[in-house]
Structure formats: structure tokens, C-alpha cells
Amino acid sequence: MILIRNLRHQALDIPSLDILPGITSVIGPNGSGKTTLLKCCVGITEPAAGSVLVDGLPPRETETGWVNEFPDRNILFETVADEVASPLRFRRVSCDMISGRVDHQLGVMGIIHLRDRAVRDLSGGEKILVALAAALVHSPRVLVLDEYDSHLDAGRARTIDGILRSGGIPYVIRCTQQMETAALSDRIVYLENGRAVHHGAPHEVFSTLSGSAFYPLSLRCGT
């Protein structure tokens, strides 16, 4: 379990929040602290006060993966294969193992045909898939996705959801503006003014938001 206690950082003020294994979507208005919360959960940001513990350990002592809305800002290498291999090389995985693991992950993502392509020549959606492959190739305990689906069509987003479900990752925490995507999660955390106002199963959270801008039309219509 991810335990958040007395967390205060920038807009965030969360006395207590438990994130269970599975897929958790974080939603809320712009400026409510969603990205800040995700950064605290993955260890990119150390909170000004309070703590985040992943099964008893700080995020920086846990295997984590991070993908944001703009993968160009984090891509380090020229080719797709080298970019996906980079987390393994940084962890000093043997060269004999790296190639097989890279090809396997690219196959899982359905982008093995991009293996030798230059990352800069890819579309926005393809770059997201490469970033996801790089985040998944070392089997993280916590995978954090910050509006990763803004470049994906609905079909590809559903495919990725299936990959996340079958990937064996204990904790997936994602921020999304797509409420239909959030509805497929195990749990939702709704932030407002830096506070976790609602959290629980999707139907529980959406029922409290019924009639608001965060309740998707398709769910109102029962589709």
C-alpha cells in the first residue's frame, strides 16, 4: 500500500490518503495539485512536509517509472531501441539480456517495427508508446503516468489499459483528463484545491460528482 500522511507541498494539503494496489486515476480541476501529487508518489519531488511510503519505503528507494504528457522533454537517446534500453543500462543489466528485454517490451507495446527508428521522427502518440516501453522495461513497482493519454486515440488508450492490467505492476497512478479512461480504473482520487476531496471506486466518486463538469456525458447516458 502507498501511504500518504500529512503531505504538504505547494498546493497540496493531504492529511491522509491510502493508495491500494491496482490502477488509480487522479482527476480534478487545473491547479488542484494533480501533477505535484504524482511527482511526490514517484520521488521526483520531495514534499515540504509529511511523507509518502510505498510498502514502507520512500519512492526514491523503490523501482519507479514515469511518463508525462511531453515525452520529448525526457528522451535521451537517438533511436527507439536505445531509448527503451536506457533504464536497463543505467541499472548495469548485462548486454546479453538487454536486447531480448527491449524486443519483448516493444512487442508487447506493438511497436517492434519502430525499433531502429529515430525517436525525433515519430509522431506524438508513438513517442508516448516509446516512453511507456522505457518505463515498463525494468518492471517498476510504481508506474506514474501524467496525462500520457492526451496524444492517444480511444482505441490505443484501451490497448494501453490492457497492457497495464496484464503487466504485473503493483501500483499504476495516472492523471487523465479523459473521464472514460478514469472510469476504467480500480479507484479514483478527486483533488480540489490541493485536497483529496473524494476517493474510492469510480462509481462512488462519479456519483458524488454527478452533474459537475467531471461527470462524463457518456456515463450520464449509461453508455
C-alpha positions, 0 to 999 in steps of 0.5 A, spaced: 500 500 500 502 507 498 501 511 504 500 518 504 500 522 511 500 529 512 503 531 505 504 538 504 507 541 498 505 547 494 498 546 493 497 540 496 494 539 503 493 531 504 492 529 511 491 522 509 490 518 503 491 510 502 493 508 495 491 500 494 494 496 489 491 496 482 490 502 477 488 509 480 486 515 476 487 522 479 482 527 476 480 534 478 480 541 476 487 545 473 491 547 479 488 542 484 495 539 485 494 533 480 501 533 477 505 535 484 501 529 487 504 524 482 511 527 482 511 526 490 508 518 489 514 517 484 520 521 488 521 526 483 519 531 488 520 531 495 514 534 499 515 540 504 512 536 509 509 529 511 511 523 507 509 518 502 511 510 503 510 505 498 510 498 502 514 502 507 519 505 503 520 512 500 519 512 492 526 514 491 528 507 494 523 503 490 523 501 482 519 507 479 517 509 472 514 515 469 511 518 463 508 525 462 504 528 457 511 531 453 515 525 452 520 529 448 522 533 454 525 526 457 528 522 451 535 521 451 537 517 446 537 517 438 533 511 436 527 507 439 531 501 441 536 505 445 531 509 448 527 503 451 534 500 453 536 506 457 533 504 464 536 497 463 543 500 462 543 505 467 541 499 472 548 495 469 543 489 466 548 485 462 548 486 454 546 479 453 539 480 456 538 487 454 536 486 447 531 480 448 528 485 454 527 491 449 524 486 443 519 483 448 517 490 451 516 493 444 512 487 442 508 487 447 507 495 446 506 493 438 511 497 436 517 492 434 517 495 427 519 502 430 525 499 433 531 502 429 527 508 428 529 515 430 525 517 436 525 525 433 521 522 427 515 519 430 509 522 431 506 524 438 502 518 440 508 513 438 513 517 442 508 516 448 508 508 446 516 509 446 516 512 453 511 507 456 516 501 453 522 505 457 518 505 463 515 498 463 522 495 461 525 494 468 518 492 471 517 498 476 513 497 482 510 504 481 508 506 474 506 514 474 503 516 468 501 524 467 496 525 462 500 520 457 493 519 454 492 526 451 496 524 444 492 517 444 486 515 440 480 511 444 482 505 441 490 505 443 488 508 450 484 501 451 490 497 448 494 501 453 489 499 459 490 492 457 497 492 457 497 495 464 492 490 467 496 484 464 503 487 466 504 485 473 505 492 476 503 493 483 501 500 483 499 504 476 497 512 478 495 516 472 492 523 471 487 523 465 483 528 463 479 523 459 473 521 464 472 514 460 479 512 461 478 514 469 472 510 469 476 504 467 480 504 473 480 500 480 479 507 484 479 514 483 482 520 487 478 527 486 483 533 488 480 540 489 484 545 491 490 541 493 485 536 497 483 529 496 476 531 496 473 524 494 476 517 493 474 510 492 471 506 486 469 510 480 462 509 481 462 512 488 466 518 486 462 519 479 456 519 483 458 524 488 460 528 482 454 527 478 452 533 474 459 537 475 463 538 469 467 531 471 461 527 470 462 524 463 456 525 458 457 518 456 456 515 463 450 520 464 447 516 458 449 509 461 453 508 455 
